[in-house]
Amino acid sequence: MYARRRRGYFLMMGGCIVLFVSAWSFVRLWSMPAAIAMCVVAMVIPPVAAMVANRRGPEDRWWDDPSGDPQSDEWWDELDGKKRR
């Protein structure tokens, strides 16, 4: 799960760099509006890549990890319906 998110992040950021560099290296020679559009797309990619990298899957545990306090954990388990009274 972590490798998949990390791979997605690096692919998106690599695409961002390719778009930006190619826009100002050679695309601008043929079409300035296309180069600007490529930079706008490259500008949107980093926040999306950060959301992809920080997304939690259904198999990730973080909200229901035990806190270490048995009484508190028992209370939360009862509220979540994990244990019967």
Rosetta blueprint (number, residue, H / E / L):
1 M L
2 Y H
3 A H
4 R H
5 R H
6 R H
7 R H
8 G H
9 Y H
10 F H
11 L H
12 M H
13 M H
14 G H
15 G H
16 C H
17 I H
18 V H
19 L H
20 F H
21 V H
22 S H
23 A H
24 W H
25 S H
26 F H
27 V H
28 R H
29 L H
30 W H
31 S L
32 M H
33 P H
34 A H
35 A H
36 I H
37 A H
38 M H
39 C H
40 V H
41 V H
42 A H
43 M H
44 V H
45 I H
46 P H
47 P H
48 V H
49 A H
50 A H
51 M H
52 V H
53 A H
54 N H
55 R L
56 R L
57 G L
58 P L
59 E L
60 D L
61 R L
62 W L
63 W L
64 D L
65 D L
66 P L
67 S L
68 G L
69 D L
70 P H
71 Q H
72 S H
73 D H
74 E H
75 W H
76 W H
77 D H
78 E H
79 L H
80 D H
81 G L
82 K L
83 K L
84 R L
85 R L
